[in-house]
Every structure is written in structure tokens, then in C-alpha cells.
Amino acid sequence: MRSRDDGFVSYREGGRMAARKKQAPHMTEDDKRFIYQVLKRNFEFDEEYPLANLGWCFLREDIDKADYGFIKLTPMLEEMSDFVSTSAKEVGGVSQSMFSLRENNAYEQKQDKKSGSKKKNESNLRQSPASDAESAKAPSKKKGACRSKGADKIEDKSVGKAEGEFRGESADKNADAPEPTHAGKTEDVQEKGKQVAQKSTNAAPVAKADEKAATAKRASSQPAAKPKEEESAKASKPLTRSSRLPRGRVAPGKALERFADLKSWPEFLSTLASLALEEPWDFCEVPGIQAVGGSSKRYDILHNYIRYTFYRLTLEDKVAYSDDESFAAFNTGLVDKHYEDIYACFEPSPAESRQPWTFAGFCTAGTGRFGKRLVREMNPLPQPASYLQRKEDLLFDLEREVVCDIRHIVVDNVHRLPLIFLRDEMASSAECRGILAGIEDLTPRGRDARFERLRKAIADDPRLFTRLSNSINAAIDQARRQVRWNYKTAVPAYYPRTNSMNLLLPLNLTEDTTPDVALVVELQKSGNYQGQTIVTMAQAYRDARLLCRPYIDWLSPASIIDAAGEDDDEEE
């Protein structure tokens, strides 16, 4: 491994040399102004927030640090030190990176000046008519201004969509602008065009041939003049966020696969499971799982855990890189039998690879080739993901009210409710009994079609809806009594798709002792709990395991028999 003078990092992969260019960080004032406005919309000034919240905000706004030449988020924030400050604090024994947004009068004043200048120019245009040449150029100038300022006024959380809307608005204005000023002159131009076209039609073929030959000769004599001018203009134009093409969002569960070539998921997972402290990593050995619909995926729980742990680490900027960017690693959050942290290590991929990194191996600090390299090149060592920001993330407050989205639970997610429960509650409806008859034996597509019919039947029948709602509310009341008896009944969980902490409450719908589904509740800033949805027991365990292994009798792999054939959480 060596660093070359030409700005490339060289490394040997598979017995041959490859090189990867190190891109110099680049942030213009327009870039900083754009990010300042984004942060101002999402965060309060002078308040401390976990860095994961900033990573999530950037993800929603389609801001990628790689667009600005940064491999880590922290150095990018240092470039914005005039309005962002960072710090670190211990939360539950785990170091957590924090950031604060500070008001910057320079950017605020600059925005006001631009806005005032725009109003002044518009007023002048209304008072004095523009010349023909200026009017002809007006649309292109106006369009450029709209595209450069549109990024500062994004209200939609999807950057790509918002930029498209601003482009559409600009096009409409450009189309309307010249018509009232040049209505008469447009007809003159069209008439002159017809005359020129008529003369060209009457011209001799020889003249056409001579003209084509002359044009070809001029083009061949200066072939690169125009491209060079365009390239120079492009290079001199400042790189603003609005001029970049929006990058495709990476689904949380696909972040690790986009980051690195893991070679083989089964081998990757089995190696990690063999190193980690022993615990159940799948639902394969659950009694009755075969009868439910086939064997479950091997290492299903571990697969879910490592994917979303890596995603959380990217939001917290905890994926570590060596100074020469020839080595990367992250803390898996798992420990071996000696309670030593297990790290996943990566090396740069060959140039033709789709992923920038390739999995190299697991290690513990200071042990083996990768463990020693980790200690040699990284200080501090990669930290595990942190989720807990406040005590309310761990404990359910019985004094707070739980308000549920009942329609979402009993209509949209009726397929997650146990069939025995549905048949009992809908016994009075001949239509529903027919829909549920033999539904277990259908193909997934057939079941989906039946449940779609069932959703419509519930939505159209107020009595059925009320009956199901009352049963769900009764189960919630019982769950609250369980929490009063044992506060550990409410299990904390992390939901990657919204980057939020939730609490899981068991809902017993068919038996008093065995929960059928889990209610997901999220604490709102008002102080109330929002009952967001229900999840299956397998989904509940996967989400809870991201924080730590749940030690509660109602949520364990041994009691879960609904995991076989279940879709991934991210696809629902």
C-alpha cells in the first residue's frame, strides 16, 4: 500500500494493482447556503441533536456527502463550522455524536438581499419596457435564476420532486412572459421565416451542395472549439446543489450491500454467528414452524440485525476509514464470548466493481492481521450504534394517553391479525365468513386478493369496524395493566424506515397468556403516545433486537411461530 504523488491511492487486489482517485472536498457558498436553509427548516437553533438526526435529514433531502467530495460526515460539518457545531457525550455508556445549529446572519442577510434584488428587478421590468434583444434573452436568464434559487425554497421533503416542481414552474413562467410583449413581433418573425424558407426552396441544387461543402469544411477546420468553450463554461459555473442530478435513495436494508461486496451472505452471516456470543439468530428451530408454511430463512434475525445496524451507523457517521482510505471498518455491536467488540473490516474494491468496498473479514481489536491493522490505523476505534436519547425511549409512562390509528390497524393491516380472531369477530357476516374460508391454503397472491376483499367489507360495515375496534382497545387496556405489573413488558425498538424509537406492547387477541401481535407506540412532542400500527411477533423481535437481545417472556424466538414465509419489513 502506498500513496502516489498523482493523488491516487494504490493497493494490490488479486495480485494486480488498481487505483482509486481521491476526490478533493468542494463546498461553495451556494452549497453551504442551501444546507443552512435545509437545517433551518428541520432543526431549532442552539439545540443539541444526535448526529443520526442530521444523517436522516440529509437522507430525506437527498443530500449525499459524496457529492461534495467527503467520505465522512464530520469533516463536511467542519467545513460548515460557521453555523454547525459538533460534540460528543456518553449516553448509556456509549459515545454519541451530537450537533447544534447556530444562526448565521451573513447567510440570512444574503438571502434577504437576493430576495430584495429580485423584487427590485421585477419592479423595473414592469416600469420600463425591455429592448428586443434583452426580451429575447429574458426567458433563459429567468430560468437559470429560478433553478439556482429553487433549491433554497424547497418545501417538499423529496429533493428530486421539489426540483422538478421548480423546473415546471419556471417553464410555465417563461412560456407566459414573452407573449404579451412580443405578440406583434412574433408574427413578423414568422413571416420573415416563411420568406427565407421559400427562397431556400427555389435555390439551385448546386448552391445547396456548395453550402453543405463549405459548412463541412468550416466544421472540420475547428472541430474542438465549441466543446472546449462548453467545457470551460461548465467548469467555471459554481457547483450548486440544485444543478446536481438527484441521487437515488438507498433503502435502509440495502445500505450495506450498496457499500460493499459481501461475496456471500450465507458465509458472511455464518462466520459472524460463529464469532458472536451465542443467541438464537433465526426461527428455524421453533416447534410447528414447518406446518406454518416451510422452513424459515437461516440466520434471518442476524441478517436483519446487521443490515439495519450498518444503516444506523451511516446516519451517525460511525463507519471508520483510515487516513489514506485504504481500509474501512465498523462496529457490529456484537461481542465474542470474552465480551470483546467484533468489527467488520473492508478493503477497496477493484475499479470495475459496483461497490466501493469489499468485505475482508471480522476481527477483535488487536487480534490477527485485521485487528492489528484496526488498532494501527484508527483512533478512536469504531463505536457501536447508539439509539437511546432519553429515558422515555426505555420506559412506558402509564400516565400518558395512547391514541391509536384504529382504521390503519383493523383495515389496512387486517392481514396481520390472527385468523382465529377474525373468524370469531366476523361470525355474524356471511360475506366475511366466505372470504376467510380456506384462506390459509391459498397462494400468497390468492391470500392478498381475499384480504383486499375483507378490507372493503370491514370499511363498508360500521358494525364490523366497531366490533374489531372494541376488541383491539380491550387488548390495549390489558397491555397497560401488564406494564403496570412489570415495566419491562413495554419493549423498546428501533424502526429504520422512519429512524424513530418506539415501544412495543403485547396484544393478546386469542389467548390471555400468549400475544398475537405487538402494538407500536411512539411518544409525541405533545406528551401523548401515538399507536402507529401493529406488527407480527417476528417483526417485533427483529426491531427490538437492533437495540439488544430482549429478555422478556412474551417476545422470544422460541415463542414465535409466524416467521416462515414472512415478507421483509422494508417491503411492507
Solvent accessible surface area in square Angstrom, and as a share of the most:
residue,aa,sasa,rsa
1,M,122,0.54
2,R,150,0.55
3,S,84,0.54
4,R,84,0.31
5,D,157,0.82
6,D,80,0.42
7,G,34,0.32
8,F,58,0.24
9,V,4,0.02
10,S,1,0.01
11,Y,9,0.03
12,R,158,0.58
13,E,45,0.20
14,G,82,0.79
15,G,61,0.58
16,R,109,0.40
17,M,82,0.37
18,A,13,0.10
19,A,36,0.28
20,R,63,0.23
21,K,128,0.54
22,K,81,0.34
23,Q,107,0.47
24,A,75,0.58
25,P,78,0.49
26,H,54,0.24
27,M,29,0.13
28,T,43,0.25
29,E,89,0.40
30,D,45,0.24
31,D,0,0.00
32,K,28,0.12
33,R,6,0.02
34,F,4,0.02
35,I,0,0.00
36,Y,0,0.00
37,Q,22,0.10
38,V,0,0.00
39,L,0,0.00
40,K,80,0.34
41,R,100,0.37
42,N,48,0.25
43,F,22,0.09
44,E,117,0.52
45,F,59,0.25
46,D,109,0.57
47,E,90,0.40
48,E,95,0.43
49,Y,44,0.17
50,P,9,0.05
51,L,6,0.03
52,A,0,0.00
53,N,39,0.20
54,L,0,0.00
55,G,9,0.08
56,W,44,0.15
57,C,1,0.01
58,F,9,0.04
59,L,50,0.25
60,R,47,0.17
61,E,5,0.02
62,D,13,0.07
63,I,10,0.05
64,D,41,0.21
65,K,58,0.25
66,A,49,0.38
67,D,22,0.12
68,Y,0,0.00
69,G,12,0.12
70,F,14,0.06
71,I,51,0.26
72,K,42,0.18
73,L,10,0.05
74,T,49,0.29
75,P,53,0.33
76,M,0,0.00
77,L,3,0.02
78,E,115,0.51
79,E,83,0.37
80,M,0,0.00
81,S,65,0.42
82,D,67,0.35
83,F,0,0.00
84,V,4,0.02
85,S,42,0.27
86,T,68,0.40
87,S,53,0.34
88,A,74,0.58
89,K,91,0.39
90,E,120,0.54
91,V,31,0.18
92,G,79,0.76
93,G,69,0.67
94,V,41,0.23
95,S,33,0.21
96,Q,2,0.01
97,S,37,0.24
98,M,8,0.03
99,F,2,0.01
100,S,17,0.11
101,L,0,0.00
102,R,84,0.31
103,E,101,0.45
104,N,20,0.10
105,N,98,0.50
106,A,64,0.50
107,Y,10,0.04
108,E,33,0.15
109,Q,100,0.45
110,K,87,0.37
111,Q,39,0.18
112,D,98,0.51
113,K,146,0.62
114,K,75,0.32
115,S,55,0.35
116,G,39,0.37
117,S,58,0.37
118,K,84,0.36
119,K,138,0.58
120,K,135,0.57
121,N,82,0.42
122,E,71,0.32
123,S,33,0.21
124,N,70,0.36
125,L,118,0.59
126,R,183,0.67
127,Q,142,0.63
128,S,63,0.41
129,P,127,0.80
130,A,38,0.29
131,S,58,0.38
132,D,80,0.41
133,A,66,0.51
134,E,107,0.48
135,S,12,0.08
136,A,80,0.62
137,K,121,0.51
138,A,45,0.35
139,P,33,0.21
140,S,80,0.52
141,K,144,0.61
142,K,89,0.38
143,K,90,0.38
144,G,39,0.38
145,A,46,0.36
146,C,32,0.19
147,R,79,0.29
148,S,58,0.37
149,K,50,0.21
150,G,4,0.04
151,A,4,0.03
152,D,25,0.13
153,K,109,0.46
154,I,0,0.00
155,E,159,0.71
156,D,47,0.24
157,K,123,0.52
158,S,35,0.22
159,V,0,0.00
160,G,24,0.23
161,K,118,0.50
162,A,2,0.02
163,E,9,0.04
164,G,29,0.28
165,E,96,0.43
166,F,41,0.17
167,R,92,0.34
168,G,36,0.34
169,E,73,0.33
170,S,2,0.01
171,A,52,0.41
172,D,92,0.48
173,K,88,0.37
174,N,19,0.10
175,A,58,0.45
176,D,93,0.48
177,A,46,0.36
178,P,43,0.27
179,E,114,0.51
180,P,108,0.68
181,T,81,0.47
182,H,31,0.14
183,A,63,0.49
184,G,48,0.46
185,K,97,0.41
186,T,63,0.37
187,E,116,0.52
188,D,82,0.42
189,V,102,0.59
190,Q,108,0.48
191,E,91,0.41
192,K,134,0.57
193,G,39,0.37
194,K,136,0.58
195,Q,98,0.44
196,V,95,0.54
197,A,57,0.44
198,Q,106,0.47
199,K,149,0.63
200,S,59,0.38
201,T,99,0.57
202,N,110,0.56
203,A,43,0.34
204,A,56,0.43
205,P,107,0.67
206,V,106,0.61
207,A,50,0.39
208,K,95,0.40
209,A,59,0.45
210,D,87,0.45
211,E,118,0.53
212,K,148,0.63
213,A,63,0.49
214,A,42,0.33
215,T,66,0.39
216,A,61,0.47
217,K,153,0.65
218,R,153,0.56
219,A,63,0.49
220,S,81,0.52
221,S,81,0.52
222,Q,130,0.58
223,P,100,0.63
224,A,45,0.35
225,A,44,0.34
226,K,139,0.59
227,P,76,0.48
228,K,136,0.58
229,E,116,0.52
230,E,99,0.44
231,E,121,0.54
232,S,69,0.44
233,A,63,0.49
234,K,158,0.67
235,A,85,0.66
236,S,90,0.58
237,K,131,0.55
238,P,74,0.47
239,L,73,0.36
240,T,16,0.09
241,R,2,0.01
242,S,10,0.06
243,S,47,0.30
244,R,27,0.10
245,L,157,0.78
246,P,55,0.34
247,R,110,0.40
248,G,64,0.62
249,R,124,0.45
250,V,36,0.21
251,A,42,0.32
252,P,18,0.11
253,G,0,0.00
254,K,96,0.41
255,A,15,0.12
256,L,1,0.00
257,E,54,0.24
258,R,138,0.50
259,F,25,0.10
260,A,0,0.00
261,D,52,0.27
262,L,13,0.06
263,K,143,0.61
264,S,40,0.26
265,W,55,0.19
266,P,96,0.61
267,E,115,0.51
268,F,4,0.02
269,L,9,0.04
270,S,44,0.28
271,T,54,0.32
272,L,0,0.00
273,A,19,0.15
274,S,90,0.58
275,L,76,0.38
276,A,10,0.07
277,L,68,0.34
278,E,158,0.71
279,E,27,0.12
280,P,50,0.31
281,W,15,0.05
282,D,17,0.09
283,F,0,0.00
284,C,33,0.20
285,E,157,0.70
286,V,10,0.06
287,P,109,0.68
288,G,47,0.46
289,I,4,0.02
290,Q,118,0.52
291,A,97,0.75
292,V,75,0.43
293,G,60,0.57
294,G,30,0.28
295,S,78,0.50
296,S,12,0.08
297,K,130,0.55
298,R,147,0.54
299,Y,38,0.15
300,D,14,0.07
301,I,1,0.00
302,L,0,0.00
303,H,44,0.20
304,N,5,0.03
305,Y,8,0.03
306,I,0,0.00
307,R,12,0.04
308,Y,6,0.02
309,T,3,0.02
310,F,3,0.01
311,Y,6,0.02
312,R,6,0.02
313,L,0,0.00
314,T,47,0.27
315,L,8,0.04
316,E,5,0.02
317,D,16,0.08
318,K,18,0.08
319,V,9,0.05
320,A,15,0.12
321,Y,42,0.16
322,S,5,0.03
323,D,142,0.74
324,D,42,0.22
325,E,35,0.16
326,S,0,0.00
327,F,0,0.00
328,A,0,0.00
329,A,0,0.00
330,F,0,0.00
331,N,0,0.00
332,T,0,0.00
333,G,37,0.36
334,L,8,0.04
335,V,37,0.21
336,D,23,0.12
337,K,151,0.64
338,H,130,0.58
339,Y,152,0.58
340,E,90,0.40
341,D,55,0.28
342,I,1,0.01
343,Y,9,0.03
344,A,0,0.00
345,C,0,0.00
346,F,0,0.00
347,E,43,0.19
348,P,1,0.01
349,S,5,0.04
350,P,31,0.19
351,A,85,0.66
352,E,129,0.58
353,S,39,0.25
354,R,224,0.82
355,Q,35,0.16
356,P,62,0.39
357,W,6,0.02
358,T,16,0.09
359,F,26,0.11
360,A,31,0.24
361,G,13,0.12
362,F,26,0.11
363,C,14,0.08
364,T,26,0.15
365,A,38,0.29
366,G,38,0.36
367,T,87,0.51
368,G,41,0.40
369,R,166,0.61
370,F,28,0.12
371,G,0,0.00
372,K,124,0.52
373,R,24,0.09
374,L,0,0.00
375,V,80,0.46
376,R,166,0.61
377,E,55,0.25
378,M,11,0.05
379,N,148,0.76
380,P,102,0.64
381,L,54,0.27
382,P,6,0.04
383,Q,62,0.28
384,P,33,0.21
385,A,16,0.12
386,S,7,0.04
387,Y,15,0.06
388,L,50,0.25
389,Q,76,0.34
390,R,121,0.44
391,K,146,0.62
392,E,47,0.21
393,D,9,0.05
394,L,77,0.38
395,L,83,0.42
396,F,17,0.07
397,D,48,0.25
398,L,45,0.22
399,E,160,0.72
400,R,68,0.25
401,E,109,0.49
402,V,25,0.14
403,V,73,0.42
404,C,25,0.15
405,D,63,0.33
406,I,29,0.15
407,R,130,0.47
408,H,60,0.27
409,I,0,0.00
410,V,0,0.00
411,V,7,0.04
412,D,66,0.34
413,N,10,0.05
414,V,0,0.00
415,H,74,0.33
416,R,36,0.13
417,L,5,0.03
418,P,29,0.18
419,L,42,0.21
420,I,115,0.58
421,F,9,0.04
422,L,0,0.00
423,R,81,0.29
424,D,100,0.52
425,E,33,0.15
426,M,1,0.00
427,A,53,0.41
428,S,84,0.54
429,S,19,0.13
430,A,71,0.55
431,E,107,0.48
432,C,0,0.00
433,R,123,0.45
434,G,46,0.44
435,I,1,0.00
436,L,2,0.01
437,A,59,0.45
438,G,37,0.36
439,I,1,0.00
440,E,90,0.40
441,D,129,0.67
442,L,57,0.28
443,T,90,0.52
444,P,90,0.57
445,R,206,0.75
446,G,22,0.21
447,R,79,0.29
448,D,94,0.48
449,A,57,0.44
450,R,54,0.20
451,F,17,0.07
452,E,105,0.47
453,R,133,0.49
454,L,0,0.00
455,R,45,0.17
456,K,136,0.58
457,A,9,0.07
458,I,0,0.00
459,A,42,0.32
460,D,95,0.49
461,D,36,0.19
462,P,102,0.64
463,R,180,0.66
464,L,7,0.03
465,F,55,0.23
466,T,70,0.41
467,R,85,0.31
468,L,1,0.00
469,S,12,0.08
470,N,89,0.45
471,S,26,0.17
472,I,0,0.00
473,N,64,0.33
474,A,58,0.45
475,A,6,0.04
476,I,10,0.05
477,D,74,0.38
478,Q,46,0.21
479,A,0,0.00
480,R,46,0.17
481,R,137,0.50
482,Q,52,0.23
483,V,5,0.03
484,R,152,0.56
485,W,210,0.74
486,N,44,0.23
487,Y,132,0.50
488,K,114,0.48
489,T,6,0.03
490,A,3,0.02
491,V,10,0.06
492,P,24,0.15
493,A,2,0.02
494,Y,1,0.00
495,Y,69,0.26
496,P,6,0.04
497,R,101,0.37
498,T,70,0.41
499,N,19,0.10
500,S,19,0.12
501,M,27,0.12
502,N,9,0.05
503,L,5,0.02
504,L,3,0.01
505,L,0,0.00
506,P,1,0.00
507,L,0,0.00
508,N,17,0.09
509,L,26,0.13
510,T,55,0.32
511,E,102,0.46
512,D,116,0.60
513,T,120,0.70
514,T,64,0.37
515,P,15,0.09
516,D,32,0.16
517,V,1,0.01
518,A,0,0.00
519,L,0,0.00
520,V,13,0.08
521,V,1,0.00
522,E,43,0.19
523,L,29,0.14
524,Q,67,0.30
525,K,217,0.92
526,S,86,0.56
527,G,16,0.15
528,N,63,0.32
529,Y,2,0.01
530,Q,51,0.23
531,G,0,0.00
532,Q,65,0.29
533,T,25,0.15
534,I,0,0.00
535,V,13,0.07
536,T,19,0.11
537,M,13,0.06
538,A,0,0.00
539,Q,3,0.01
540,A,0,0.00
541,Y,1,0.00
542,R,14,0.05
543,D,12,0.06
544,A,2,0.02
545,R,17,0.06
546,L,5,0.03
547,L,38,0.19
548,C,79,0.48
549,R,77,0.28
550,P,15,0.09
551,Y,170,0.65
552,I,23,0.12
553,D,125,0.65
554,W,18,0.06
555,L,0,0.00
556,S,31,0.20
557,P,11,0.07
558,A,82,0.64
559,S,54,0.35
560,I,2,0.01
561,I,96,0.49
562,D,48,0.25
563,A,4,0.03
564,A,13,0.10
565,G,76,0.73
566,E,35,0.16
567,D,91,0.47
568,D,43,0.22
569,D,19,0.10
570,E,22,0.10
571,E,127,0.57
572,E,77,0.35
